[in-house]
């Protein structure tokens, strides 16, 4: 069946959020008198939501809830400071829109942050954005993908998932979707192949070509 919809991961796929996330993590590390973490280290902890990010960074269960609250408050104020779309993303999305491809975002960020970033960077191009909430479990559970497909009015047979991590590969598998793994995000091509990536995207333009074939 011809593909007519695409569901995007957000961090590392559409947006380069690493600087803002790293600064937010290191704000917490400073508050707990812990060493600062490199952006590369933080990038390796991304993909499973904020709680897992802070746990892996701080490595302290006792103060995890307090640290998570600090992170959430700081990041909410700074999530747009340095974040921007990856080169070529806006052009690719515009071309997909012109082809009448339906698009949605799914993310392990909280719903408020996902909605805010969608509105700032993709308003008029992507209308649906689903984040973690009380009723939507974080990836790799397929909840967000299923909700996004419902909003798009697209079946699994008509939809492709695009992400940058092993979490995205597993999410797509659980949702019954093919996964296109982008190499410009937070994981290397070697890492993606090791975790089962079967179709790699080396540039956003390749996604446009995928839908043109």
Secondary structure, DSSP 8 states (H G I E B T S, - for coil): ----EEEE-SBTTTEE-HHHHHHHHHHHHHHTT-----HHHHHHHTTS-HHHHHHHHH--STTHHHHHHHHHHHHHHHTTSS-EE-TTHHHHHHHHHHTT-EEEEEEEEEHHHHHHHHHHHHTTT--EEEEE-SSS--TTSSHHHHHHHHHHT--GGGEEEEESSHHHHHHHHHHT-EEEEESSSSS-HHHHHHTT--SEESSHHHHHHHHH-
